[in-house]
Amino acid sequence: MTEEGEGRFLPFMEHVVELRRRLLRTLVWVGLGFAMSFPFSERMISFLGKLSGTPLVFTTPTEAFWITIKTAFYGGLVLAFPGCLYEAWAFVSPGLYRDERRSILLWVGGGTVFFLLGVAFSFFVALPAALSFLVHFGEGEGLRAFMSVDRTISFEWRFLLVFGLIFELPVLMGFLSDRGLVAPEAFRKSRRWAVVGNAVLASILSPTQDFLNMMIMFVPLLLLYELGILASSWAASRRQKRLSGGAAAPS
């Protein structure tokens, strides 16, 4: 083990202890996010409820209470995401070179920005389109919307969070190439399999299994994969410059 943790390789049990510590810190971040989000739960429920275009109701005595708790939790996850991303980075950082650890702002910052872009895309584009289609489809069949506040708000939050995670794809691809784990050429050659994989992923992540919602996720996944190839090429070039610049090898 070298001084200042330069390129350290931790024993297995130290990895386990470090993982436990990072998971506990992640829970602390989520708890802080929950505490910050809870006072605004009612406002968020009212705001999200308007997206459906129909009045929401609660059908059990505890439903209104639990959706308030869920909303605070989901909002806390959004607020805690940068901290959770940092803890994930901190867990792998002991095995990295010193100059690689300096790129924390690049990857954690980039991951946070793309997560928020995914949430914003879902809120302004994907979620309204999905709700409009599903609600009007039912009304077109002569049915009247009688929507549960718990199920509707939970559906909307899952939609927002799933898109936030989907938009992490370019960051993940760039990170893998920056670490030298996957070359950009491998991503390019895997386009055909990526289409199939994205279709499967869209069907799994979609809150409902209707065709429109799966396509709303499938098409962005394809575009994000192409963006990920560009990010991978940039990261690989950045890695090559770093290595040619004489990065010190780990002891």
C-alpha positions as CSV (number, residue, x, y, z in Angstrom):
1,M,0.0,0.0,0.0
2,T,1.6,3.3,-1.1
3,E,1.6,6.7,0.6
4,E,-1.5,9.0,0.2
5,G,-3.4,6.0,-1.0
6,E,-1.9,6.3,-4.5
7,G,-3.5,3.4,-6.5
8,R,-4.2,1.4,-3.3
9,F,-5.5,-2.1,-3.4
10,L,-7.6,-2.8,-0.3
11,P,-7.9,-6.2,1.2
12,F,-11.3,-7.9,0.9
13,M,-12.4,-7.3,4.5
14,E,-11.4,-3.6,4.2
15,H,-13.6,-3.4,1.0
16,V,-16.5,-4.9,3.0
17,V,-16.0,-2.4,5.8
18,E,-15.7,0.5,3.4
19,L,-18.8,-0.6,1.5
20,R,-20.7,-0.7,4.7
21,R,-19.5,2.7,5.6
22,R,-20.5,4.2,2.2
23,L,-23.9,2.5,2.3
24,L,-24.6,4.0,5.8
25,R,-23.5,7.4,4.5
26,T,-25.8,7.0,1.5
27,L,-28.7,6.3,3.9
28,V,-27.7,9.5,5.8
29,W,-27.9,11.5,2.5
30,V,-31.4,10.0,1.8
31,G,-32.5,10.8,5.3
32,L,-31.4,14.4,4.9
33,G,-33.1,14.6,1.6
34,F,-36.3,13.2,3.2
35,A,-36.1,15.8,6.0
36,M,-35.7,18.6,3.5
37,S,-38.4,17.4,1.2
38,F,-41.1,16.6,3.8
39,P,-42.2,20.2,4.5
40,F,-43.0,20.5,0.8
41,S,-44.8,17.2,0.4
42,E,-48.3,18.7,0.1
43,R,-47.2,21.3,-2.5
44,M,-45.5,18.6,-4.5
45,I,-48.6,16.3,-4.3
46,S,-50.8,19.3,-5.5
47,F,-48.3,20.1,-8.2
48,L,-48.0,16.6,-9.6
49,G,-51.7,15.9,-9.2
50,K,-52.5,18.6,-11.7
51,L,-50.5,16.7,-14.4
52,S,-53.2,14.1,-14.6
53,G,-55.9,16.6,-15.6
54,T,-58.4,14.9,-13.3
55,P,-59.2,15.3,-9.6
56,L,-57.5,12.7,-7.5
57,V,-59.1,10.9,-4.6
58,F,-58.1,8.7,-1.7
59,T,-59.9,5.4,-1.2
60,T,-58.6,4.3,2.2
61,P,-58.1,6.3,5.5
62,T,-54.4,5.9,5.4
63,E,-53.8,6.7,1.7
64,A,-53.4,10.4,2.0
65,F,-50.9,9.9,4.9
66,W,-48.8,7.4,3.1
67,I,-48.6,9.3,-0.2
68,T,-47.3,12.3,1.8
69,I,-44.5,10.0,3.2
70,K,-43.8,8.5,-0.2
71,T,-43.6,11.9,-1.8
72,A,-41.1,13.1,0.8
73,F,-39.1,9.9,0.2
74,Y,-39.1,10.3,-3.6
75,G,-38.2,14.0,-3.3
76,G,-35.5,13.1,-0.9
77,L,-34.0,10.6,-3.4
78,V,-33.8,13.4,-6.0
79,L,-32.1,15.8,-3.5
80,A,-29.8,13.1,-2.2
81,F,-28.7,11.9,-5.6
82,P,-25.5,13.9,-5.9
83,G,-24.4,12.7,-2.4
84,C,-25.2,9.1,-3.3
85,L,-23.2,9.5,-6.5
86,Y,-20.3,10.9,-4.5
87,E,-20.3,7.9,-2.1
88,A,-20.2,5.5,-5.0
89,W,-17.2,7.4,-6.4
90,A,-15.5,7.5,-3.0
91,F,-15.9,3.7,-2.7
92,V,-13.9,3.1,-5.9
93,S,-11.5,6.0,-5.6
94,P,-8.8,4.2,-3.4
95,G,-7.9,2.0,-6.4
96,L,-7.5,5.0,-8.8
97,Y,-4.5,7.1,-9.6
98,R,-4.2,10.5,-8.0
99,D,-5.0,12.4,-11.2
100,E,-8.0,10.1,-11.8
101,R,-9.4,11.0,-8.4
102,R,-9.2,14.7,-9.3
103,S,-11.9,14.1,-11.9
104,I,-14.5,13.6,-9.2
105,L,-16.2,16.9,-10.2
106,L,-16.4,15.8,-13.8
107,W,-18.2,12.5,-13.2
108,V,-20.2,13.3,-10.1
109,G,-21.2,16.7,-11.6
110,G,-21.9,15.2,-15.0
111,G,-23.9,12.4,-13.5
112,T,-26.0,14.9,-11.4
113,V,-26.6,17.1,-14.4
114,F,-27.8,14.2,-16.6
115,F,-30.0,12.9,-13.8
116,L,-31.7,16.2,-13.5
117,L,-32.0,16.5,-17.3
118,G,-33.7,13.1,-17.3
119,V,-36.1,14.2,-14.6
120,A,-36.8,17.4,-16.5
121,F,-37.4,15.6,-19.8
122,S,-39.8,13.2,-18.1
123,F,-41.7,16.1,-16.3
124,F,-42.1,18.3,-19.4
125,V,-42.3,15.8,-22.2
126,A,-42.6,12.1,-21.4
127,L,-44.9,12.1,-18.4
128,P,-47.6,14.6,-19.8
129,A,-47.7,12.6,-23.0
130,A,-48.1,9.3,-21.2
131,L,-50.8,10.6,-18.8
132,S,-52.7,12.3,-21.6
133,F,-52.7,9.1,-23.7
134,L,-53.7,6.8,-20.9
135,V,-56.4,9.0,-19.5
136,H,-57.9,9.9,-22.8
137,F,-57.8,6.3,-23.9
138,G,-60.0,5.3,-21.0
139,E,-62.4,8.2,-21.6
140,G,-62.5,7.2,-25.3
141,E,-63.8,3.8,-24.2
142,G,-66.7,5.5,-22.3
143,L,-65.0,5.2,-18.9
144,R,-64.8,7.9,-16.3
145,A,-61.5,8.6,-14.6
146,F,-61.5,7.9,-10.8
147,M,-57.9,8.1,-10.0
148,S,-56.3,7.2,-6.7
149,V,-53.9,9.8,-5.4
150,D,-51.5,7.1,-4.1
151,R,-51.3,5.2,-7.4
152,T,-51.2,8.2,-9.6
153,I,-48.5,10.2,-7.7
154,S,-46.4,7.0,-7.2
155,F,-46.7,6.3,-11.0
156,E,-45.5,9.9,-11.7
157,W,-42.6,9.7,-9.3
158,R,-41.4,6.4,-10.7
159,F,-41.6,7.9,-14.2
160,L,-39.4,10.8,-13.1
161,L,-36.8,8.7,-11.3
162,V,-36.6,6.1,-14.1
163,F,-35.9,8.8,-16.7
164,G,-33.3,10.3,-14.4
165,L,-31.5,7.0,-14.2
166,I,-31.9,6.4,-18.0
167,F,-30.1,9.6,-18.7
168,E,-27.1,8.4,-16.8
169,L,-26.3,6.1,-19.7
170,P,-23.8,8.5,-21.5
171,V,-22.1,9.2,-18.3
172,L,-21.7,5.5,-17.5
173,M,-20.4,4.7,-21.0
174,G,-17.9,7.6,-20.7
175,F,-16.8,6.5,-17.3
176,L,-16.2,2.9,-18.4
177,S,-14.0,4.1,-21.3
178,D,-12.2,6.6,-19.1
179,R,-11.3,3.6,-16.8
180,G,-10.2,1.6,-19.8
181,L,-12.8,-1.1,-19.2
182,V,-14.7,-0.7,-22.5
183,A,-13.3,0.8,-25.7
184,P,-15.5,3.1,-27.9
185,E,-15.1,0.6,-30.7
186,A,-16.8,-2.0,-28.6
187,F,-19.8,0.3,-28.1
188,R,-20.0,1.0,-31.8
189,K,-19.9,-2.7,-32.8
190,S,-22.6,-3.4,-30.2
191,R,-25.2,-1.1,-31.7
192,R,-27.4,-3.9,-33.0
193,W,-27.4,-5.6,-29.6
194,A,-27.9,-2.3,-27.9
195,V,-31.2,-1.9,-29.8
196,V,-32.4,-5.2,-28.5
197,G,-31.1,-4.5,-25.0
198,N,-32.7,-1.1,-24.9
199,A,-36.0,-2.5,-25.9
200,V,-35.8,-5.1,-23.1
201,L,-34.7,-2.4,-20.7
202,A,-37.6,-0.1,-21.7
203,S,-40.1,-2.9,-21.2
204,I,-38.7,-3.6,-17.7
205,L,-38.4,0.0,-16.5
206,S,-41.7,1.3,-17.9
207,P,-44.1,1.8,-15.1
208,T,-46.8,0.3,-17.3
209,Q,-46.5,-2.2,-20.1
210,D,-48.4,-0.3,-22.7
211,F,-46.8,0.3,-26.1
212,L,-46.6,4.1,-25.8
213,N,-44.9,4.2,-22.5
214,M,-42.3,1.7,-23.6
215,M,-41.6,3.7,-26.8
216,I,-41.3,6.9,-24.8
217,M,-38.4,5.2,-23.0
218,F,-37.1,3.2,-25.9
219,V,-36.4,6.2,-28.3
220,P,-34.5,8.3,-25.7
221,L,-32.4,5.2,-24.8
222,L,-31.4,4.9,-28.5
223,L,-30.4,8.6,-28.6
224,L,-28.6,8.4,-25.3
225,Y,-26.6,5.4,-26.5
226,E,-25.4,7.4,-29.5
227,L,-24.5,10.2,-27.2
228,G,-22.8,7.7,-24.9
229,I,-20.6,6.6,-27.9
230,L,-19.4,10.2,-28.3
231,A,-18.8,10.5,-24.5
232,S,-16.9,7.2,-24.7
233,S,-14.7,8.4,-27.5
234,W,-13.9,11.7,-25.6
235,A,-13.1,9.8,-22.4
236,A,-10.9,7.3,-24.3
237,S,-9.0,10.2,-25.9
238,R,-8.7,11.9,-22.5
239,R,-7.3,8.6,-21.0
240,Q,-4.8,8.2,-23.8
241,K,-3.5,11.7,-23.2
242,R,-3.3,11.1,-19.5
243,L,-1.3,7.8,-19.9
244,S,1.0,9.4,-22.5
245,G,1.6,12.2,-20.1
246,G,3.4,9.8,-17.8
247,A,0.8,8.9,-15.2
248,A,2.5,7.1,-12.3
249,A,1.7,3.4,-12.1
250,P,0.3,2.0,-8.8
251,S,2.6,0.2,-6.5
